[in-house]
Amino acid sequence: MTLVAWAMLLLLLVIVTSGLDVLIGLGRIEPLAGIAPLAGPGPRVTLVTAARDEERGIEAAARSLFAQEYPALEFVMVDDRSTDRTGAILDALAAREPRLRVVHLRELPPGWLGKNYALQQGANAARGEWILFADADIVMHPTAVARAMAFVQRRGVDHLTLLPDLVMPGLLLKAFVAAFVIWFSGYLRPWKARDPASRCFVGVGAFNLVRAGAYAAAGGHVSIRMRPDDDIKLGKILKRSGARQDVVLGRDLVSVEWYHSLRAAIDGLMKNSFAVVEYNPILMVLGAAAYLIVGLGPLAALLLGDGAVRAMGAVAVGFQLFVHLRGAREAGAPWHAALLHPVISVIFCWIVLRAMVLNLRQGGITWRGTFYPLSELRRNRV
């Protein structure tokens, strides 16, 4: 065989083995909907959320949280230096909801990212045996918390992450999220988090339910105070400290508008993609190359190759489509969103390279109106 044929064979093997790992792994994640809600009294849970300039959806999200059918539930909502009506809306809600306490933050101390500091202050105010960190725009079915508490009680876990339904307008954004589900799953392998012998971990900002004692033992958000990828790294420090982890699907029970547009999704990933590789430019370049090679290599072999190269390209393209169809299903996207995965691979490549260039050129990141120097971000290695 030619060198090109050997390279295509290697790429095909990588695509098939990693794709099968994702398909089998996703099949091992249980749906929370299959867990009966906890009957009778349970441990107190404090739901902590941080909100900055969330006036557009904070009230609707909060009302879905207040409707939870779990008696031992309290709420701590942190107004993180909002410049809109978020704080006033939360205060009005607290006047009518006795279980809600509002913490207003006016300043950000040095050495902290805004959201991380807000979540730590919310945790400091929590009185529950369990803390549920959730995004400010999350919407939950009334039985979600009761089902999650039943799961952790029956399985004996200290940290439960939930993969929510993602609300997305537009086909291109749906295709983007469908591809992200596959890449995220292949990179983190969240189904392995439950294995104490595995170094895999998981964390999702929409829903991180953790035993308060385990959170304290891991160092809380103080340990990840300068991490833009705080939700994932919360899972890492918990796993590292010996906490037992698991992950469930929140299909039909928990939903969140991940981003309202493709531009917002790109900007959002710009802030934390460099952090995922600990601000290492070499790993960023390799990651960008991987997106292009895996995303476009099989298609190029199919269209431009001949003989064995074209045949292997056809098999790789077909298998990728099959895997991305699963990603589309998990993301709640239409099946034809999977057809756009080569385009999305180019977008991912551009995000990675642009994030690296901007971080290095600007000497840091700007997130929600605050600039964080790269020198400080790099010191908080996790």
C-alpha positions in Angstrom: 0.0 0.0 0.0 1.1 3.6 -0.5 1.9 6.0 2.3 -1.4 7.7 1.8 -3.3 4.4 2.0 -1.5 3.5 5.3 -2.3 7.0 6.7 -6.0 6.5 5.7 -6.1 3.1 7.3 -4.7 4.5 10.6 -7.2 7.3 10.5 -10.0 4.8 9.8 -9.0 2.7 12.8 -8.8 5.8 15.1 -12.3 6.9 13.9 -13.9 3.5 14.4 -12.3 2.7 17.8 -13.0 6.1 19.3 -16.5 6.2 17.7 -17.4 2.8 19.1 -16.1 3.9 22.5 -18.4 6.9 22.4 -21.4 5.0 21.2 -21.0 2.2 23.8 -20.2 4.7 26.5 -23.2 6.9 25.9 -25.4 3.8 26.1 -24.1 3.2 29.6 -25.4 6.5 30.9 -28.8 6.1 32.6 -31.7 8.5 32.0 -32.7 10.2 35.2 -36.3 9.8 34.1 -36.0 6.0 34.8 -35.3 6.7 38.5 -38.4 7.0 40.7 -38.4 10.2 42.9 -37.3 9.8 46.5 -40.2 9.0 48.7 -40.5 10.5 52.1 -38.1 13.0 53.8 -34.6 13.3 52.4 -31.5 15.3 53.2 -31.6 19.0 52.9 -30.4 20.3 49.5 -29.3 23.8 48.8 -29.6 24.9 45.2 -26.9 27.5 44.4 -26.8 29.5 41.3 -24.9 32.5 40.1 -26.5 35.1 37.9 -24.9 38.1 36.1 -27.1 40.1 33.8 -29.6 37.3 33.4 -32.8 39.4 33.5 -34.0 37.8 30.2 -34.7 34.4 31.7 -33.9 34.4 35.4 -37.5 34.7 36.6 -38.9 31.8 34.5 -36.0 29.6 35.4 -36.4 30.5 39.1 -40.1 29.6 39.1 -39.3 26.2 37.6 -36.9 25.6 40.5 -39.4 26.7 43.1 -41.9 24.1 41.7 -39.6 21.2 42.7 -41.4 18.4 44.5 -38.7 17.9 47.0 -39.6 19.3 50.5 -36.1 19.7 52.0 -34.9 22.2 49.3 -33.6 25.8 49.8 -32.3 28.2 47.3 -29.3 30.6 47.3 -29.1 32.8 44.3 -26.1 35.0 43.9 -26.4 38.3 42.0 -22.9 38.6 40.6 -22.4 42.3 40.0 -25.2 42.5 37.6 -25.7 45.8 35.6 -29.3 45.0 34.6 -32.4 44.2 36.6 -31.2 40.7 37.7 -30.8 41.8 41.3 -34.1 43.5 41.6 -35.9 40.5 40.0 -34.3 38.2 42.5 -35.2 40.4 45.5 -38.8 40.5 44.3 -38.8 36.7 44.1 -37.3 36.4 47.5 -40.1 38.6 48.9 -42.6 36.0 47.8 -40.5 32.8 48.3 -39.3 32.2 51.9 -37.0 29.4 50.8 -34.9 31.8 48.7 -32.0 33.8 50.0 -30.3 36.3 47.7 -26.6 37.2 48.0 -25.6 40.5 46.2 -22.0 40.9 45.2 -20.7 44.3 44.4 -17.0 43.7 44.0 -14.7 40.9 42.8 -11.6 40.3 45.0 -8.2 39.7 43.3 -7.4 36.2 42.2 -10.9 35.1 41.4 -13.1 34.6 38.3 -16.5 36.2 38.9 -18.7 33.1 38.5 -16.3 31.0 40.7 -16.3 33.6 43.5 -20.1 33.8 43.3 -20.6 30.1 43.5 -18.2 29.9 46.5 -20.1 32.6 48.3 -23.3 30.8 47.5 -21.8 27.6 48.9 -20.7 29.4 52.0 -24.3 30.5 52.6 -25.7 26.9 52.0 -27.2 25.0 54.9 -27.9 21.8 53.1 -26.1 18.4 53.4 -26.0 18.5 49.6 -25.3 21.4 47.3 -26.7 21.6 43.8 -24.8 24.0 41.6 -27.0 24.9 38.6 -26.9 27.5 35.8 -29.1 30.6 36.2 -31.1 29.8 33.1 -31.8 26.1 33.8 -35.4 24.8 33.7 -36.3 21.7 35.6 -39.2 19.3 35.7 -40.8 19.3 39.2 -39.5 15.8 40.0 -35.8 16.4 38.9 -34.3 17.0 42.3 -36.3 14.2 43.9 -35.1 11.8 41.3 -31.5 12.9 41.5 -31.6 12.5 45.3 -33.0 9.1 44.9 -30.2 8.2 42.6 -27.4 9.4 44.9 -29.0 7.7 47.9 -29.4 4.4 46.2 -26.1 4.3 44.4 -24.0 5.8 47.3 -22.4 8.6 45.2 -21.0 11.9 46.4 -21.2 13.8 43.1 -23.8 13.5 40.4 -23.6 15.3 37.1 -26.5 15.5 34.7 -26.4 16.0 31.0 -29.3 18.4 30.2 -31.5 18.9 27.2 -30.0 21.8 25.2 -32.4 24.4 23.8 -31.0 25.8 20.6 -32.4 27.9 17.8 -31.3 27.3 14.2 -29.9 24.3 12.3 -26.3 25.4 12.4 -26.2 25.8 16.1 -28.0 22.5 16.5 -25.3 20.9 14.3 -22.6 22.6 16.4 -24.0 21.2 19.7 -24.5 17.8 18.2 -20.8 17.6 17.2 -19.8 19.1 20.5 -21.6 16.2 22.3 -19.4 13.7 20.4 -16.1 15.5 20.9 -16.9 16.2 24.6 -17.8 12.6 25.2 -14.8 11.3 23.4 -12.4 13.6 25.3 -13.8 13.2 28.8 -15.4 9.7 28.6 -18.0 10.7 31.3 -19.4 7.1 31.7 -16.0 6.2 33.2 -16.3 8.7 36.0 -18.2 6.1 38.2 -15.1 3.8 38.1 -12.9 4.5 41.1 -9.9 3.0 39.3 -10.3 5.3 36.3 -8.8 8.8 36.2 -11.8 10.0 34.1 -14.1 12.6 35.7 -17.1 14.7 34.8 -18.7 18.0 35.6 -21.4 20.1 33.9 -22.3 23.6 35.0 -26.0 23.1 34.4 -26.3 20.4 37.2 -23.5 19.5 39.6 -25.1 17.8 42.7 -22.4 17.3 45.4 -22.4 16.2 49.1 -21.4 19.3 51.1 -18.7 17.3 53.0 -17.1 16.1 49.7 -17.2 19.6 48.3 -15.3 20.9 51.4 -12.8 18.1 51.3 -12.0 18.9 47.7 -11.3 22.5 48.6 -14.5 24.0 47.1 -14.2 26.6 44.4 -11.2 28.0 46.2 -9.2 25.2 44.5 -10.5 26.3 41.0 -10.9 30.0 41.6 -9.2 31.0 38.3 -10.6 28.3 36.1 -12.8 29.3 33.2 -13.6 25.6 32.9 -14.8 25.5 36.5 -17.6 23.0 36.0 -15.4 20.3 34.5 -12.6 21.0 37.0 -15.0 20.8 39.9 -15.5 17.2 38.8 -11.8 16.7 38.6 -11.0 17.9 42.1 -13.9 15.9 43.6 -12.7 12.7 41.9 -9.1 13.4 42.9 -10.2 13.8 46.6 -11.9 10.4 46.6 -15.5 11.4 45.9 -17.6 8.8 44.2 -19.0 10.2 40.9 -21.7 9.3 38.4 -23.5 10.9 35.5 -27.1 10.6 34.2 -29.1 11.9 31.2 -31.5 14.6 32.0 -33.7 14.1 28.9 -37.2 15.6 29.4 -36.4 16.6 32.9 -33.7 19.4 32.8 -33.1 21.8 30.0 -31.0 24.9 29.4 -30.4 27.3 26.6 -26.7 26.6 26.2 -26.2 29.5 23.8 -28.8 31.6 21.9 -26.8 31.8 18.7 -23.8 30.2 17.0 -21.8 33.4 17.6 -22.5 33.2 21.3 -21.4 29.6 21.4 -18.2 30.4 19.6 -17.5 33.3 22.0 -18.3 31.1 25.0 -15.9 28.4 24.0 -13.2 31.1 23.3 -12.9 31.8 27.0 -12.2 28.3 28.2 -10.8 26.2 25.3 -7.2 27.3 26.1 -7.7 26.4 29.8 -8.6 22.8 28.9 -5.0 22.2 27.8 -3.5 24.3 30.7 -2.7 27.1 28.3 -0.2 25.0 26.3 0.1 26.3 22.7 1.5 23.0 21.3 -1.5 21.1 22.5 -3.8 23.7 21.1 -2.2 23.4 17.6 -2.4 19.6 17.8 -6.1 19.9 18.8 -6.8 22.1 15.9 -5.0 19.7 13.5 -7.0 16.8 15.0 -10.3 18.6 14.2 -9.3 19.1 10.6 -7.8 15.7 10.0 -10.7 13.8 11.6 -13.4 16.1 10.3 -12.2 16.5 6.7 -9.7 13.6 6.1 -12.3 10.9 5.3 -14.3 13.2 3.1 -11.1 14.2 1.2 -10.2 10.5 0.7 -13.7 9.7 -0.6 -13.8 12.6 -3.1 -10.1 12.8 -4.1 -8.7 9.3 -3.5 -9.0 6.2 -5.6 -9.0 2.4 -5.0 -8.4 1.4 -1.3 -8.1 5.1 -0.2 -11.5 5.9 -1.6 -13.0 2.8 -0.1 -11.6 3.5 3.4 -12.8 7.1 3.1 -16.3 5.9 2.3 -16.3 3.6 5.3 -15.0 6.4 7.6 -17.5 8.9 6.3 -20.4 6.5 6.8 -19.3 5.6 10.3 -18.8 9.2 11.2 -22.3 10.0 10.0 -23.6 7.1 12.1 -21.8 8.5 15.2 -22.9 12.0 14.6 -26.5 10.9 14.2 -26.3 9.7 17.8 -24.8 13.0 18.8 -27.8 14.8 17.1 -30.2 12.6 19.0 -28.5 13.3 22.3 -28.5 17.0 21.6 -32.2 17.0 20.5 -31.2 18.1 17.0 -32.7 16.9 13.7 -31.0 14.0 12.0 -29.8 16.1 9.1 -27.7 18.3 11.5 -25.2 15.4 11.5 -24.5 16.0 7.8 -22.8 19.3 8.8 -20.1 17.8 11.0 -17.3 18.5 8.5 -18.2 22.2 8.5 -18.4 22.2 12.3 -15.0 20.6 12.5 -13.6 23.6 10.6 -15.4 25.9 13.1 -13.9 24.0 16.0 -10.5 24.3 14.5 -10.9 28.1 14.1 -12.2 28.4 17.7 -9.1 26.7 19.1 -6.6 28.6 17.0 -8.3 32.0 17.5 -8.7 31.4 21.3 -5.0 30.7 21.5 -3.9 33.7 19.5 -6.2 36.1 21.3 -5.2 34.8 24.7 -1.5 35.2 23.9 -1.9 38.5 22.2 -4.1 40.1 24.8 -2.3 38.4 27.7 -5.5 37.0 29.1 -9.3 36.6 28.6 -12.2 39.0 29.0 -15.3 37.3 30.5 -18.5 39.0 31.3 -16.8 42.4 31.2 -13.8 41.5 33.4 -10.3 41.0 32.2 -8.3 38.1 33.7 -4.5 38.1 33.1 -3.0 34.9 31.6 -0.3 34.9 34.2 -2.9 34.5 36.9 -4.9 32.0 35.0 -1.8 29.8 34.4 -1.0 29.7 38.1 -4.3 27.8 38.9 -3.3 24.5 37.4 -5.7 21.6 38.3 
